[in-house]
């Protein structure tokens, strides 16, 4: 099969990490850790596994961080190389293991929950996080019937969506409603992440939420907050006009559009929420007042620092975007304002209307409802490429502001290599 494979090479990793920002194309070129290969499909690790063929697979922010060698080494003990990236996908079932059950059939369209928790690994009894439905926080990711890996796309045993074939455990599968196109279904996984983050926010009318960053995850978070009944005032910060337009379409009340100008952003936020700005001897302004809830959907050093400064006393800061290794982040606001700082990673189960519901089920149901309403989120899928054009695809994703791309996806359907 054809696949994009990520290899472990310290010299290549150091080269791309050091020079990748200055040499365009280095992260995907001949000296990178990424290569297009012909390889064998992975074997079914156990009888209750399933083989699937990706149809569309998205490029996630975590994928870009990996390819650019810019991520934190935090996860390096928990992956197995070489691995095939890709976990935001819609696929077709092509083979069922003898103990995979009758819930799915060959030819059926599915999406996957990528976390490689205890049930996936054949481990009983499950660890405490898995027993509570938080599979993404599994403490057994180095054990079981497959090699180490926090999720599909970072595990040598499973393959990933940047290929024409991979394997998943039956518990990872979710049926795609017939009403959804492939372009809508491929949004389900990142939308589930956004819903998980949005449901950490207060939903009542008496709050204000500021979304920093209106890329795909920021826009999905706005849509997710409204989809779960969020009635608060939603502010958003967008770098580009098309982002601002979609932010308002998805439910933002007001949008800041002057790029990465922190001082202008602070002044705008104070206009919206009240308070005053004061300039210290060094550094950015200090705010008295601010926004009750700030959601950082970027994860850069600047946005993390801005989030802490913009939050109101005893406010909430939720980190949704995947951070690198933050530099020059002043944590004084966290201490002085007694802020609640919380991460939002992946998903599992949520409490909704007094009941527990799987986040990915909620994502698929919401996407189907929005399809019926005539406002599908598939508008975000605005770049598709075959694997053979992966350098162009990744370049579009890396430079999304210039390219106008939101969600870039690989098209693995028959006849898509054009």
Secondary structure, DSSP 8 states (H G I E B T S, - for coil): -EEEEE---HHHHHHHHHHTTTSTTGGGSTTSSEEEEE------SSTTEEEEEEEEEE--HHHHHHHTT-S-GGGGGG--SSB----SEEEEEEEE-TTS-SS--TT-EEEE--B--HHHHT-SS--HHHHTT-GGG-S-TT-SSS-S-SBTTS-TTT--SSBS-EEEEGGGEEE--TTS-HHHHTTHHHHHHHHHHHTTS--STT-EEEEE--SHHHHHHHHHHHHTT--SEEEEE-SSHHHHHHHHHHT-SEEE-STT-HHHHHHHHHHHH-EEEEE-SSSSEEEEE-EEEEEESS--HHHHHHHHHHEEEEEEEEE-S------S--THHHHHTT-EEEE--S--EEEETTEEEEHHHHHHHHHHHHHHHT--GGGGEEEEE-GGGHHHHHHHHHTHHHHT-SEEEEE-STT---
